[in-house]
Amino acid sequence: MWTHEESIETSAAPSRVWALFADVARWKDWNAGIESIELHGPFVAGTTFTMRPPGQDPLTSTLTEVIPNQSFIDETVVDDTRVLVSHKLEPLPSGRTRIIYSTQISGPGAAEIGPLVTGDFPDVLAALKKLAEQS
C-alpha cells in the first residue's frame, strides 16, 4: 500500500471550507486537475461522482464517508487499483483550521500511481485556502 499526506492551515472556519467541499460543481474553481465534474445525488455517503481530469478519460468515484463540517472520503477503483482520498478539517486551538488530504492506494502500480494522483495536492490546497479566505 502506498500512502501520502498533505496539509495546509487556513484562517477560514471549518464550515466555510466545508461549503466549498460540498459544492462539488465548483471543485474545478480550486482544483486545476478537474476539467469537468458531476455529482450524481446529494453529498452523502454512497453517492457517486464523475470527474474528468484534463485530457484524460472520466473516472467515477464514490463518497464512502461524509461527516459534515469534519471530513469526507472518496474512493476510486480502476481495474485492481483502489485510491482512497480523505479530506479532513481539523479545528486548531489558535482558531485556524488545518485541511488535511490523506491518500491510500492499493493494488498493482500503487507506488507509480501515487505521485501522479497526489502531485498537485500542494497547489490544490493553496487554491482551496485562498478561495476559503475570500469574503
C-alpha positions as CSV (number, residue, x, y, z in Angstrom):
1,M,0.0,0.0,0.0
2,W,1.2,3.5,-0.9
3,T,0.3,6.4,1.4
4,H,0.7,10.1,1.3
5,E,-0.5,13.2,3.3
6,E,-0.5,16.9,2.6
7,S,-2.0,19.7,4.8
8,I,-2.3,23.4,4.9
9,E,-3.6,25.9,7.6
10,T,-6.2,28.5,6.9
11,S,-7.9,31.3,8.8
12,A,-11.3,30.1,7.4
13,A,-13.7,28.3,9.7
14,P,-14.3,24.6,9.0
15,S,-17.9,25.5,7.9
16,R,-16.5,27.8,5.2
17,V,-14.2,25.1,3.8
18,W,-17.0,22.5,4.1
19,A,-19.3,24.7,2.0
20,L,-16.6,24.5,-0.8
21,F,-16.2,20.8,-0.4
22,A,-20.0,20.2,-0.6
23,D,-20.3,22.3,-3.7
24,V,-18.9,19.7,-6.0
25,A,-19.7,21.5,-9.2
26,R,-17.3,24.3,-8.1
27,W,-14.3,22.0,-7.3
28,K,-12.8,22.9,-10.6
29,D,-12.6,26.5,-9.3
30,W,-9.8,25.5,-6.9
31,N,-8.6,22.2,-8.5
32,A,-6.9,22.6,-11.8
33,G,-6.8,18.8,-12.1
34,I,-10.5,18.8,-12.9
35,E,-11.8,19.6,-16.4
36,S,-15.4,18.7,-15.5
37,I,-17.2,17.0,-12.6
38,E,-20.8,15.9,-11.9
39,L,-22.2,14.7,-8.6
40,H,-24.9,12.0,-9.1
41,G,-27.0,12.8,-6.0
42,P,-26.6,14.5,-2.6
43,F,-23.2,15.0,-0.9
44,V,-23.6,11.9,1.3
45,A,-22.0,8.5,1.7
46,G,-22.9,6.2,-1.2
47,T,-23.2,9.0,-3.8
48,T,-21.0,8.7,-6.9
49,F,-19.5,11.5,-9.0
50,T,-17.8,11.5,-12.4
51,M,-14.7,13.6,-12.8
52,R,-12.7,14.2,-15.9
53,P,-9.0,15.2,-15.5
54,P,-7.7,17.5,-18.3
55,G,-7.0,15.4,-21.4
56,Q,-8.0,12.1,-19.8
57,D,-10.9,9.7,-19.6
58,P,-13.5,10.4,-16.9
59,L,-13.3,8.5,-13.6
60,T,-16.2,7.5,-11.4
61,S,-15.7,7.8,-7.6
62,T,-17.9,7.1,-4.6
63,L,-18.2,9.1,-1.4
64,T,-17.7,6.4,1.2
65,E,-17.9,8.6,4.3
66,V,-19.3,12.1,4.8
67,I,-19.3,13.8,8.1
68,P,-20.5,17.4,7.6
69,N,-18.0,20.1,8.6
70,Q,-15.4,17.5,9.5
71,S,-14.4,15.1,6.7
72,F,-15.2,13.1,3.7
73,I,-13.6,10.2,1.9
74,D,-13.8,9.3,-1.8
75,E,-12.9,6.0,-3.4
76,T,-11.9,5.5,-7.0
77,V,-11.3,1.9,-8.3
78,V,-9.7,1.3,-11.7
79,D,-9.2,-2.3,-12.6
80,D,-7.4,-3.8,-9.5
81,T,-6.2,-0.4,-8.1
82,R,-8.1,1.3,-5.3
83,V,-7.5,5.0,-4.4
84,L,-8.9,6.4,-1.2
85,V,-8.6,10.1,-0.5
86,S,-9.6,11.5,2.9
87,H,-10.3,15.2,3.2
88,K,-10.3,16.3,6.8
89,L,-10.9,19.6,8.6
90,E,-9.1,19.9,11.9
91,P,-10.0,23.0,14.1
92,L,-6.9,24.3,15.8
93,P,-6.6,25.9,19.3
94,S,-5.5,29.1,17.5
95,G,-8.9,29.4,15.8
96,R,-7.4,28.4,12.5
97,T,-8.3,25.2,10.5
98,R,-5.9,22.6,9.2
99,I,-7.1,21.0,5.9
100,I,-5.6,17.5,5.5
101,Y,-5.6,15.3,2.4
102,S,-4.6,11.7,3.2
103,T,-4.3,9.2,0.4
104,Q,-4.0,5.4,0.4
105,I,-3.5,3.5,-2.8
106,S,-3.5,-0.3,-3.1
107,G,-3.1,-2.6,-6.0
108,P,-0.8,-3.0,-8.9
109,G,1.4,0.0,-9.6
110,A,0.3,1.9,-6.4
111,A,3.8,3.3,-6.0
112,E,3.9,4.6,-9.5
113,I,0.3,5.9,-9.5
114,G,0.5,7.6,-6.1
115,P,2.7,10.6,-7.1
116,L,0.5,11.1,-10.2
117,V,-2.6,11.3,-8.1
118,T,-1.2,13.5,-5.3
119,G,1.4,15.6,-7.2
120,D,-0.9,18.6,-7.4
121,F,-2.2,18.5,-3.8
122,P,0.0,21.4,-2.6
123,D,-1.4,23.6,-5.4
124,V,-5.0,22.3,-4.8
125,L,-4.7,23.0,-1.1
126,A,-3.3,26.5,-1.7
127,A,-6.1,27.4,-4.1
128,L,-8.7,26.0,-1.7
129,K,-7.2,28.1,1.1
130,K,-7.2,31.2,-1.0
131,L,-10.9,30.7,-2.0
132,A,-12.0,29.8,1.5
133,E,-10.4,33.0,2.9
134,Q,-12.1,35.3,0.4
135,S,-15.2,37.0,1.8
